[in-house]
């Protein structure tokens, strides 16, 4: 199917879309296939091989535990944090996995085979699942790749998936693959970028379903922030990173006029943006429920910039709830349209192109969304997206200890501010600019291809090796 807004904004659990959400989804697909094949009752042995980046940083990203949950039949968009804790505790205590939710099998994280130096041809995030009977005969085996943003591809079906994507795009009313094509659609139809995306979404959903779905996505973003603000102490994982969001929130509330919890002093707009970005990514680092936007590692940028749009953009102080809902829908549709360009022309996977593909893409998407809801023309919106990515080019992915904490959490706040500045710069222009968004996207893809693997989510370079973990 063509990539849509609900593919780019999906609900899952932290800390990583490519290392947690994708592997869980792949394992769940494998478990369901096994169940449907009728061979589930014959299973006596299970083998899981993890390759490349999944093996190198899987422990810090929760990859292994996510796979266990997926093999039990859980899906990332449906499982709740409490269920995660309960099931993992049960597996750890008994050493037994409930394969596809029904067949007990002695298996745990320690049984997984890690191959960090083996990179499969399609993608560095590869995983193979194999089950056998009591005689050692293979009953079913499949290899998947987690290609960023929670998306998965099965080995051997890459060409078919691309063909299906091309065919499905032909069925869209206003298909586009490049920013030039997108702007052409806007010009020929007299539509904004968000409106073009909306027309395409209407090919598979009703207007009400689209609106309700996007408002639900934002409600999960808001809930993520609220949950995070109630948590205190240290983040899990051993780095002893302190949660800052609760303290920052309390301090900002003290600065409110007459201590009104609904008042947002404009002079503190950046502190509020920082707070939202930090809160979301602290929750993500805790394995909490987040929205991939378009990835987990970059999940705080779009909520933070959307928060700015709802609370600090001109005219919002007198906005009705209907107005605010309209802003959310328009923002996410526009951001989604820009996300399609990155997903189809380059990559949103840190393990493939570095953090420029995660934080850079999210910053670009957020800048476009903000520029549109602030009245930008299609050319100004495209310019905002271009500025944001241009100044995230070359960004490496080198999390300390393989944990999505340092530099990831602060990086979201910095990128959110970049997105806001990019939108403002674009809106002060007339939309004309020297470097196009398409040129920047191609540059990002080529930069990622040239980037050393040690800077692409392997914990083998950068901060990951130059900062002592304990």
C-alpha positions as CSV (number, residue, x, y, z in Angstrom):
1,X,0.0,0.0,0.0
2,X,1.1,3.6,-0.6
3,X,2.6,5.2,2.5
4,X,0.0,7.3,4.3
5,X,-0.2,9.5,7.3
6,X,-1.3,6.7,9.6
7,X,1.8,4.7,8.6
8,X,4.1,7.5,9.6
9,X,2.2,8.2,12.8
10,X,1.5,4.9,14.5
11,X,1.1,4.0,18.2
12,X,3.7,1.8,19.7
13,X,6.0,1.4,22.7
14,X,9.5,2.7,23.3
15,X,12.4,3.0,23.1
16,X,12.9,2.6,19.3
17,X,10.7,2.2,16.3
18,X,13.3,0.3,14.3
19,X,14.7,-1.7,17.2
20,X,11.6,-2.3,19.3
21,X,8.4,-1.7,17.3
22,X,9.6,-3.2,14.0
23,X,11.1,-6.4,15.6
24,X,8.0,-6.9,17.7
25,X,5.8,-6.5,14.6
26,X,8.0,-9.0,12.7
27,X,7.8,-11.5,15.5
28,X,4.1,-11.2,15.7
29,X,3.7,-11.7,12.0
30,X,5.9,-14.8,12.2
31,X,3.8,-16.2,15.1
32,X,0.5,-15.6,13.3
33,X,1.8,-17.3,10.2
34,X,2.9,-20.3,12.3
35,X,-0.5,-20.4,13.9
36,X,-2.3,-20.3,10.5
37,X,0.0,-23.0,9.0
38,X,-1.3,-25.6,11.5
39,X,2.2,-26.5,12.5
40,X,2.2,-24.6,15.9
41,X,1.5,-27.8,17.9
42,X,4.5,-29.5,16.4
43,X,7.0,-26.8,17.5
44,X,9.7,-28.1,19.8
45,X,12.5,-25.6,19.1
46,X,12.9,-21.9,18.3
47,X,15.9,-20.0,17.0
48,X,16.1,-16.2,16.7
49,X,19.2,-14.7,14.8
50,X,19.7,-11.0,15.1
51,X,22.1,-9.2,12.6
52,X,23.9,-5.9,12.4
53,X,22.6,-3.0,14.3
54,X,19.8,-5.1,16.0
55,X,22.5,-7.3,17.5
56,X,24.9,-4.5,18.3
57,X,22.5,-2.2,20.2
58,X,19.6,-4.5,20.8
59,X,20.0,-4.8,24.5
60,X,19.8,-1.0,25.0
61,X,16.9,-0.7,22.6
62,X,14.8,-3.5,24.1
63,X,14.9,-5.5,20.9
64,X,15.1,-8.9,22.5
65,X,12.3,-8.4,24.9
66,X,10.2,-6.8,22.2
67,X,10.7,-10.0,20.1
68,X,9.6,-12.2,23.0
69,X,6.4,-10.2,23.2
70,X,5.8,-10.4,19.5
71,X,6.4,-14.2,19.5
72,X,3.7,-14.4,22.1
73,X,1.3,-12.6,19.7
74,X,1.4,-9.1,21.0
75,X,1.4,-6.2,18.5
76,X,3.1,-2.8,19.3
77,X,0.1,-0.7,18.5
78,X,-2.2,-2.6,20.9
79,X,0.0,-3.7,23.9
80,X,-0.1,-1.5,26.9
81,X,3.0,-0.7,29.2
82,X,1.5,-2.7,32.1
83,X,1.1,-5.8,29.9
84,X,4.7,-5.4,28.8
85,X,5.9,-5.4,32.4
86,X,3.6,-8.4,33.4
87,X,4.6,-10.6,30.5
88,X,8.3,-9.9,30.6
89,X,8.3,-10.6,34.3
90,X,6.5,-13.9,33.8
91,X,9.0,-14.9,31.0
92,X,11.9,-14.0,33.2
93,X,10.6,-15.9,36.2
94,X,9.6,-19.1,34.4
95,X,12.0,-19.0,31.5
96,X,9.1,-20.0,29.3
97,X,7.6,-18.3,26.3
98,X,4.0,-18.7,25.2
99,X,4.5,-19.0,21.5
100,X,1.6,-17.4,19.6
101,X,-0.1,-17.1,23.0
102,X,-0.7,-20.8,23.4
103,X,2.3,-23.1,23.2
104,X,4.8,-23.0,26.1
105,X,8.4,-23.1,25.0
106,X,11.6,-22.8,27.0
107,X,13.1,-19.6,25.6
108,X,14.5,-16.3,26.8
109,X,16.7,-13.4,25.8
110,X,19.9,-15.4,26.5
111,X,18.9,-17.9,23.8
112,X,19.0,-15.4,21.0
113,X,21.9,-15.6,18.6
114,X,23.6,-12.2,18.1
115,X,25.6,-11.5,14.9
116,X,26.6,-7.8,15.1
117,X,29.3,-8.0,12.4
118,X,27.1,-9.8,9.9
119,X,25.1,-7.3,7.7
120,X,22.5,-8.9,5.5
121,X,22.3,-7.3,2.0
122,X,18.9,-5.6,2.3
123,X,19.3,-3.7,5.6
124,X,21.5,-3.7,8.7
125,X,18.4,-4.4,10.9
126,X,17.9,-8.0,10.0
127,X,16.3,-10.9,12.0
128,X,15.6,-14.5,11.2
129,X,13.0,-16.7,13.0
130,X,13.2,-20.5,12.7
131,X,11.1,-23.1,14.4
132,X,11.7,-26.9,14.3
133,X,10.0,-30.1,15.5
134,X,11.2,-32.6,18.0
135,X,13.4,-34.3,15.3
136,X,15.0,-31.0,14.4
137,X,13.2,-30.6,11.1
138,X,12.5,-27.0,10.2
139,X,8.8,-26.2,10.3
140,X,8.9,-22.6,9.3
141,X,11.6,-19.9,8.8
142,X,11.5,-16.3,7.8
143,X,13.8,-13.3,7.6
144,X,12.6,-9.7,8.2
145,X,14.2,-6.3,8.0
146,X,13.1,-3.4,10.3
147,X,13.6,-0.5,7.9
148,X,12.7,2.4,10.2
149,X,9.6,3.9,11.7
150,X,8.2,0.5,12.6
151,X,8.0,-0.6,9.0
152,X,9.1,-4.2,8.2
153,X,10.0,-5.9,5.0
154,X,10.3,-9.7,4.5
155,X,13.4,-11.1,2.7
156,X,12.6,-12.0,-0.9
157,X,9.6,-9.7,-1.1
158,X,11.4,-6.4,-1.4
159,X,10.8,-6.1,-5.2
160,X,7.2,-7.2,-4.8
161,X,6.7,-4.6,-2.0
162,X,8.0,-1.8,-4.2
163,X,5.8,-3.0,-7.1
164,X,2.8,-3.0,-4.8
165,X,3.7,0.5,-3.6
166,X,3.9,1.8,-7.2
167,X,0.6,0.2,-8.1
168,X,-1.2,1.5,-5.0
169,X,0.1,5.0,-5.7
170,X,-1.5,4.9,-9.1
171,X,-4.8,4.4,-7.4
172,X,-4.4,7.7,-5.4
173,X,-6.2,10.7,-6.7
174,X,-3.1,12.9,-6.4
175,X,0.0,10.7,-6.3
176,X,3.4,12.2,-5.6
177,X,6.9,10.9,-4.9
178,X,8.9,14.1,-5.0
179,X,8.4,17.5,-3.6
180,X,8.3,18.9,-7.2
181,X,5.4,16.6,-7.9
182,X,3.7,17.5,-4.7
183,X,4.0,21.3,-5.5
184,X,2.8,20.6,-9.0
185,X,-0.3,19.0,-7.5
186,X,-0.9,22.0,-5.3
187,X,-0.6,24.4,-8.1
188,X,-2.8,22.5,-10.6
189,X,-5.5,21.9,-8.1
190,X,-5.3,25.1,-6.0
191,X,-4.7,23.1,-2.9
192,X,-2.4,23.3,0.1
193,X,0.1,20.5,0.8
194,X,-2.1,19.2,3.7
195,X,-5.1,19.3,1.5
196,X,-3.4,17.1,-1.2
197,X,-2.5,14.6,1.5
198,X,-6.1,14.7,2.7
199,X,-7.5,14.0,-0.8
200,X,-5.2,10.9,-1.0
201,X,-6.2,9.7,2.5
202,X,-9.8,9.9,1.3
203,X,-9.1,7.1,-1.1
204,X,-9.0,4.6,1.8
205,X,-10.9,6.4,4.7
206,X,-13.9,8.7,5.2
207,X,-13.4,12.3,6.2
208,X,-14.6,11.5,9.6
209,X,-12.3,8.5,10.0
210,X,-9.3,10.7,9.0
211,X,-10.2,13.5,11.4
212,X,-11.0,11.2,14.3
213,X,-7.9,9.1,13.6
214,X,-5.5,12.1,13.6
215,X,-7.1,13.6,16.7
216,X,-6.7,10.3,18.4
217,X,-3.0,10.3,17.4
218,X,-2.6,13.7,19.0
219,X,-4.5,12.5,22.2
220,X,-1.9,9.7,22.6
221,X,0.9,12.3,22.2
222,X,-0.7,14.4,24.9
223,X,-1.2,11.4,27.1
224,X,2.4,10.4,26.7
225,X,3.4,13.9,28.0
226,X,1.0,13.7,31.0
227,X,2.3,10.2,32.0
228,X,5.9,11.4,31.7
229,X,5.3,14.4,33.9
230,X,4.2,12.1,36.7
231,X,7.3,10.0,36.6
232,X,10.4,11.0,38.6
233,X,13.8,9.6,39.3
234,X,16.3,7.9,36.9
235,X,15.7,6.5,33.5
236,X,16.2,2.7,33.2
237,X,19.3,1.2,31.7
238,X,22.3,2.1,33.9
239,X,23.4,5.5,32.6
240,X,21.7,7.1,35.6
241,X,20.1,9.8,33.4
242,X,17.8,11.9,35.6
243,X,14.3,12.7,34.4
244,X,14.0,16.5,34.0
245,X,10.5,17.0,32.7
246,X,8.6,16.9,36.0
247,X,10.8,19.5,37.6
248,X,10.8,21.7,34.5
249,X,7.0,21.5,34.4
250,X,6.6,22.5,38.0
251,X,9.0,25.4,37.5
252,X,7.1,26.6,34.4
253,X,3.8,26.5,36.2
254,X,5.2,28.7,38.9
255,X,6.0,31.3,36.2
256,X,2.3,31.3,35.1
257,X,0.3,34.4,35.6
258,X,-1.7,34.1,38.8
259,X,-0.6,30.5,38.8
260,X,-3.2,29.8,36.1
261,X,-2.3,26.2,34.9
262,X,-3.8,27.0,31.5
263,X,-1.8,30.2,30.9
264,X,1.3,30.1,28.7
265,X,3.6,33.1,29.0
266,X,4.9,33.8,25.5
267,X,8.3,34.7,26.8
268,X,8.7,31.0,27.9
269,X,7.6,29.5,24.6
270,X,11.0,27.7,24.0
271,X,11.0,26.3,27.5
272,X,7.6,24.8,26.9
273,X,8.7,23.4,23.6
274,X,11.8,21.9,25.3
275,X,9.6,20.5,28.0
276,X,7.2,18.6,25.6
277,X,10.1,17.2,23.6
278,X,11.9,16.0,26.7
279,X,8.8,14.6,28.3
280,X,7.9,12.5,25.2
281,X,11.4,11.1,24.8
282,X,11.9,10.4,28.5
283,X,8.7,8.3,28.3
284,X,10.0,6.7,25.2
285,X,13.3,5.8,26.9
286,X,11.2,4.2,29.6
287,X,9.5,1.9,27.2
288,X,6.3,3.8,27.5
289,X,3.5,4.3,24.9
290,X,4.4,6.8,22.3
291,X,3.5,7.8,18.7
292,X,6.2,7.1,16.1
293,X,6.6,10.5,14.4
294,X,8.0,9.2,12.2
295,X,10.2,7.1,14.5
296,X,10.4,6.6,18.3
297,X,13.9,8.1,18.6
298,X,12.5,11.4,17.1
299,X,9.0,11.1,18.7
300,X,9.2,14.3,20.7
301,X,9.8,16.8,17.9
302,X,6.4,16.9,16.2
303,X,4.4,16.9,19.5
304,X,6.6,19.8,20.7
305,X,6.2,21.9,17.6
306,X,2.5,21.1,17.4
307,X,2.3,22.3,21.0
308,X,3.9,25.5,19.9
309,X,1.3,25.9,17.1
310,X,-1.6,25.4,19.5
311,X,-0.3,27.7,22.3
312,X,2.0,30.3,20.9
313,X,1.1,30.8,17.2
314,X,-0.7,34.1,16.4
315,X,-4.4,34.0,17.0
316,X,-4.5,30.8,19.1
317,X,-5.1,32.6,22.3
318,X,-8.8,33.1,21.3
319,X,-9.1,29.8,19.4
320,X,-12.1,27.5,20.0
321,X,-11.8,23.8,20.4
322,X,-12.9,23.3,16.8
323,X,-10.1,25.7,15.7
324,X,-7.6,23.8,17.7
325,X,-8.7,20.4,16.3
326,X,-8.5,21.9,12.8
327,X,-4.9,22.9,13.5
328,X,-4.0,19.4,14.7
329,X,-5.5,17.8,11.6
330,X,-3.9,20.2,9.1
331,X,-0.5,20.1,10.9
332,X,-0.3,16.3,10.9
333,X,-1.6,15.9,7.3
334,X,1.1,18.4,6.1
335,X,3.8,16.7,8.2
336,X,2.7,13.4,6.8
337,X,3.0,14.5,3.2
338,X,6.6,15.6,3.8
339,X,7.3,12.3,5.7
340,X,6.2,10.4,2.6
341,X,9.0,12.1,0.6
342,X,11.6,10.9,3.1
343,X,10.2,7.4,3.4
344,X,10.0,6.9,-0.4
345,X,13.1,8.7,-1.6
346,X,15.6,8.1,1.2
347,X,15.2,6.6,4.7
348,X,13.9,7.3,8.2
349,X,16.1,4.6,9.7
350,X,19.0,5.7,12.0
351,X,20.7,2.3,11.3
352,X,20.6,3.0,7.6
353,X,21.4,6.8,7.2
354,X,22.2,8.0,10.8
355,X,20.1,10.3,12.9
356,X,19.6,12.7,10.0
357,X,17.0,10.2,8.9
358,X,15.2,10.2,12.2
359,X,15.6,13.6,13.9
360,X,16.2,15.3,10.6
361,X,13.1,14.0,8.9
362,X,11.0,14.7,12.0
363,X,12.3,18.3,12.2
364,X,11.6,18.8,8.5
365,X,8.1,17.4,8.8
366,X,7.4,19.6,11.9
367,X,8.6,22.7,10.2
368,X,6.3,22.0,7.2
369,X,3.3,21.4,9.5
370,X,3.9,24.6,11.4
371,X,4.4,26.7,8.3
372,X,1.1,25.4,6.9
373,X,-1.0,26.1,10.0
374,X,0.6,29.6,10.2
375,X,-0.7,30.4,6.7
376,X,2.2,29.5,4.5
377,X,1.9,28.9,0.8
378,X,2.9,25.5,-0.6
379,X,6.3,26.9,-1.7
380,X,6.9,28.4,1.8
381,X,5.9,25.1,3.4
382,X,8.4,23.2,1.1
383,X,11.0,25.8,2.0
384,X,10.5,25.3,5.7
385,X,10.9,21.6,5.3
386,X,14.1,22.1,3.3
387,X,15.7,24.5,5.7
388,X,15.1,22.1,8.7
389,X,16.6,19.1,6.9
390,X,19.5,21.1,5.4
391,X,20.7,21.9,8.9
392,X,20.4,18.4,10.1
393,X,22.5,16.8,7.3
394,X,25.2,14.5,8.5
395,X,23.7,14.0,11.9
396,X,25.1,10.7,13.3
397,X,23.3,8.1,15.5
398,X,25.7,7.2,18.3
399,X,23.6,6.6,21.5
400,X,25.7,5.9,24.6
401,X,25.2,2.3,25.7
402,X,22.8,1.7,22.8
403,X,20.2,3.5,24.9
404,X,17.8,6.0,23.4
405,X,18.8,8.6,26.0
406,X,22.0,10.5,25.3
407,X,22.1,12.4,23.0
408,X,18.6,11.4,21.8
409,X,16.4,13.1,24.4
410,X,18.0,16.6,24.2
411,X,18.4,16.2,20.4
412,X,14.6,16.2,20.1
413,X,14.3,19.5,21.9
414,X,17.1,21.1,19.8
415,X,15.5,19.8,16.6
416,X,12.1,21.1,17.6
417,X,13.5,24.6,18.0
418,X,15.2,24.2,14.6
419,X,11.9,23.3,13.1
420,X,10.2,26.4,14.5
421,X,13.0,28.7,13.3
422,X,12.9,27.0,9.9
423,X,9.2,27.7,9.6
424,X,9.6,31.3,10.7
425,X,12.4,31.9,8.2
426,X,10.4,30.4,5.4
427,X,7.3,32.5,6.2
428,X,9.4,35.7,6.1
429,X,10.3,34.8,2.5
430,X,8.2,34.4,-0.6
431,X,8.8,30.7,-1.1
432,X,11.6,31.0,-3.6
433,X,15.0,29.5,-2.5
434,X,18.2,28.2,-4.0
435,X,18.2,24.6,-2.7
436,X,15.1,22.5,-3.2
437,X,13.7,20.0,-0.8
438,X,14.2,17.2,-3.3
439,X,17.9,18.1,-3.5
440,X,18.3,18.0,0.2
441,X,16.5,14.6,0.5
442,X,18.8,13.1,-2.1
443,X,21.8,14.6,-0.3
444,X,20.6,13.1,3.0
445,X,20.3,9.7,1.3
446,X,23.8,9.9,-0.2
447,X,25.3,11.2,3.0
448,X,23.8,8.3,4.8
449,X,25.2,5.9,2.3
450,X,28.7,7.4,2.7
451,X,28.5,7.6,6.5
452,X,30.7,5.1,8.3
453,X,28.7,2.2,9.9
454,X,30.1,3.1,13.3
455,X,27.9,6.2,13.3
456,X,24.7,4.4,12.3
457,X,23.2,3.0,15.5
458,X,25.9,0.4,16.2
459,X,27.4,2.0,19.4
460,X,30.8,1.6,17.8
461,X,31.7,5.3,17.3
462,X,31.1,8.9,18.4
463,X,29.7,9.5,21.9
464,X,29.0,5.8,22.3
465,X,32.7,5.1,22.6
466,X,34.1,8.4,23.8
467,X,31.8,8.8,26.9
468,X,32.3,6.4,29.8
469,X,28.9,4.8,30.6
470,X,29.3,4.5,34.4
